[in-house]
Amino acid sequence: MTQNSNLKRRVRARAAKTGESYTAALQHIRRIPDGPLSNSIRVAVAQTSLVNDPRDISALKTCGQEIRRLMSDAHLAGARLIHFPEGATCWPHKRIMSETGPREIGPSDWTRFEWDTLRKELEATRKLARKLKLWTVLGAVHRLTPPHRPYNSLYVISDRGAIITRYDERLLSKTKISFMYSPGHLPVTFDVDGFRFGCALGMEAHYPEIFMEYEKLSVDCMLFSTAGEDASNAPAFAAEILGHAASNTYWASYSTLATQSPGAPSAIAAPDGQWAAQCPVSGSPAIAVADVIINREHPARPWRQKARGDLYAPHQVDNDPRSDSRNQF
């Protein structure tokens, strides 16, 4: 009975948000119209090799092959979705891209990118996602019409091999916004088997408002992808993801490049602020798998939503303790 009421609540919430009919919203949430709603979904998080020269055709191809190998590993482990790092397909180095570089960091020359090779590797990845029936979320540079700079993006590929949406990093670093990318401007969510996922990217772990925004959008699991050449910054990012998971009472997947794993490997955080699964710290490409289990009766999220509203206003005393003469020991 509880499971049925939870399903109805989610269907009504989606219908209210999208304007769909109840039947259409139900069909979207359930993969099988009359099937049961599961409270768990198996998610794989990946850490991949650093490829930072987009001129290197051989490296781009090897990178694509590695991504697809890890997808196959996730499929064998029973994962429904696999989550890759920022720049999983290529994380262009600012000095390699600089038109005044490599000594100086200047505006990026995006004609140096082997776009045709990237497109072919993404197409091969899309086809494998369809073959494996595996949702795939991976970082890639999204090309725009010149003279516009590209987006730093996450592609969301469905289990039917279609790119259903794309998240573009919104809060960029100083170098990214000054010389490399255009900023995105919208949050992105998507649903898999009744579970809602949200996307964040790059340096956005530093901004709690991003993660609070997704809590308001009723996500069950955040997918945060980042990158780095070494392990120096990884512990801070990983700690922030644990904190966001605990403070917003949702799951969070933290995916980064293998070069950062000695400091903090790719991992999946549970809503209690603990790692449920972690990749090895060996600096090697790998995956880790966890069952994302949702307790929709947990009181923490609805209470915090009330607390962030005007819950306390009727109970506040109308006086200033700094000027109250009775405020004495």
N, C-alpha and C positions, 0 to 999 in steps of 0.2 A: 504493500500500500504506500509506504514511504517513497519507494523508488518511482512509483507511478506519479505521485504528487510532485516529485522533483522534476520528472520529465515534463509534466504540464507547465510547471513554473518556467522552465527553460524555453519551452515552445512559445509561451505567451510573451516572455521577455524579448525573444527574437522577433516575433511578429510585431510587437510594439516599436522596436528599433528600426526594422526594415520596411514596415508597411505591408509585408506579405500576409496572405491568408494563414489561418491556423494550420491548414493542411500542408501548405507549401513550407511553412516553417518546420513542421514536424518531419517532412520528407528530407529537409536539409540536415536536421539534427541526427536523424537516424539513417544509417546507410541502408538498412533493411526496414521498410515502412512499419512492419508490425513486430520487429525484433526487440529484444530487451536492451535497455540502456546500461552499458557497463560502467563501473566506477573506476576502471583503470585502463591505461594505455601504455604500451612499452615504447620508450623513447631511447634512441642512441645518440650520444654526443661524440663528436670526432675532434681529434687534433691532427693537423696536417703539416706537411713540409712547407718551409718558407720558399716561395718563388717570387722574387721581387724585380726581375728584369723582363718587362713585357715585350722586349725585342727578341727574346730567346725562344724560337719556335719549338725546339726540342724540349726545353724545360716546361713550356705550357702544355705540351702533349703528355709529358711524364706526370705532370700535376693532375691532368684530367684522368689518367689511368689510375693514379693513386686514389682519387675521389671515388671512382667506380669500384675499386677493390674494397674500399671501406664500406661502400653501400652494400656490396655483396655480403660482407661480414655481418653487417647489421641485419640484413635479411635472414641470414642463417641463425642469428641470435633471436629471431622472432620480433624484431622491432617493427613498429608501424610507421615511425618517422625517424629520420636521421638529421642531425643539426651540425652544420659545418661552421668554421671560423670566418671572420672578416677576411676578405682577400684569399679565400680558399683556392680560387682559380688563378689568382695572381694578385699580389699586394705590391703595387708599383712603388719603387723607392723614389723619394722626393728628389734625390740628387741625380738619379738616372733620368728622371723625367724633366728636370730643370733645363730650360732652353739656354740658361747661362751657366749651367753646371759643368762638372760636378762640384767644383769648389764653392760655388755660390748656389743658394736655393732661390730660384726664380720661378716665374710662371711655367707650368708644365706644358711640354710639347706632346700632345696626345697623338700626333701622327706617328710617333715612335712605337705605338702599341700595335701588335700583330692581331688586329681585330678579327680577321678571317679565321685565324687559328682558334681564338677564344670562342667564336661562334660555333665552330665545328665541335669543339670539346663540350660546350654546353648542350649542343644537340645530341651528342652521344650520351651525355648524362641524363638528359630528358627521356630518351628512349629506354635507358636502363631502369629509370624510376617506374616507367609504365610496365616494363617486363616483370619487375620485382613487386609491383604494386606497393611501392614504398614512397611515402611523402618525403621530400628532400628539400632542405632549406640550406642554401649555401651562399657565401659571399662572392660578389663579382662586381667589377666596374661596369656601370650601365652607360653606354654611349648615347650622347645627345647630338643633335645637329649642330655642327660648328657655326658660330664661334662659342657656343655654350659649352661650359665645362661639363664633364660627365657627373653622374651620381655615384657615390659609394653605397652599394646596395646589397640587400639580401633578396635572392630570388626564392619564391615559394613554388615548388613543382609538386603537383598533386600525384596521387597514385595512378592516375590515368595519363601521366606524362605531359600535362599541360601546365604552363606557367600561369598560375591563377592570380598572383598578386606580386608586388615587389615593395620592399621597404627601403627608403632612402634615408641615410643618416641625416639627422636634423641639426644636432648640436656638434659642430665640427671643431677640430683643433685649430689653433691659429694658423699653422702651416697649410692645413687642408683648405680652409676657407680663403686664405690669402692667395694660394698658388695652384690648388689642385682640383677641387670639386665644387659643384653647386650643392646647396643645402636642400634637403627634403623639407616637407612641411606638414606631413600627416602621420598619425599613428596608423598601424596596420594590424588587424587581427584576422585570423582565419580559423575555421572549425574543422576538426577531424574526429569523426565518430562521436560527436557530442561534446568534445573537449575543445575549449577555446585557447588558442595560442596568440601571444603578442610578440612583436619583434623590436629589438633595440640593437645598437651597433656602435662600434668604434670606442669613443670616449664617453658614451652616454651613461655608463655605470656611475659616473661622478655626479649625475643629476637625478636626485630622488624624485623630482617632479615627473620625470618620464615614467618611472615605475609606478608612481601613485596614479598617474593618468590611466595606465593599463588596468590597475585595480578597479577603477571606476567603470572600465569597459568589460568587467567580469571575466578577465582571463583566468584560466586554470594553470597555465604554465607560460613563463616568459622565456624567450629564446634570445639570449644576448651573445653576440659574436664580436670578438675583438682580435687584435693582431699585435705582434711585437717581434723585434729581432733577437731579444734576449730575455732573461727571466727577471730583470730588475723591477719592472712595474707590475708583474703578474700578481704578487701577493695582495697588493692593495685592491686591484680589480676583483679578485676572487672574494676577498673579505666583504666588499661592497655588495656583491651578488648574494652572498649568504644573508647579509643584513636586509636587502630588499625582499628576499623570499620570506624571511621571518616577519618583517614589519607589515607586509601586505598579505600574508597568509596564503601564498601560492607557491607553486613549484617554479624553479628557475634553472635553465640549462646555460652553462657557461662554456663557450667553445672558443678556443684560442689556438694559435700555431704551436707546433711541437717544440719549437725553440724556447717557448716560455714554460714548458712543463716542469723543468727543475725547480722553478719558483712556485708555480701553481698550475697543475695540469687541467685540461678540460674536465668538466665534472657536472653533475646534476644535483642541485640543492633541493631539499624537501622544505615544506612550510615551517618546520621547526628550527630552521637555520642550521641544519646539519647536512653534510654531503651524503647523498644516497648512493652515489657511484662516482668513481674517479678513474681517469686514464692513468697509465704509468708515468713516472717522472723521468723517464729515460731519454727524453728528447726525440723519441721516435713516433711516427704516425700510428694512431691507434683509435679504438672506440671504447666507450663504456656504456653500459645499458642499465636502465632502471625502469621499474614499473611505476608510472605516475598514478598514484591512487588519490582520488578526490573524495573527501568527506563533506558532502554538501550540507550536512547538519551542524557542522562546526560553528560555534557562535562567534568566533573572533572577528571574522570579516564584517558581518552585519553590525556588530557592536561598534567597531572602529568607524564604520560609515556614519553611524549615528553620532559618535563622538566628534567627528570632523564637521558635523553640521551645527545646529544651534541647540543641541541637547542640554548644554549646561546653562544657557542664558537664564531660564526661569529660577535657577537655584543660586545665582550669584547675588552677593550682598552688595548694596550700593554704597560703598565707602572706599576711601583710599587709605590703605594701611600705612602709607608713608606719612600721612598727616593725622592719623588717629592717635589721640593722646593716650588711649588705653593700650596702645601697642607697646607694652612694657613687660620686662621680666618680672 
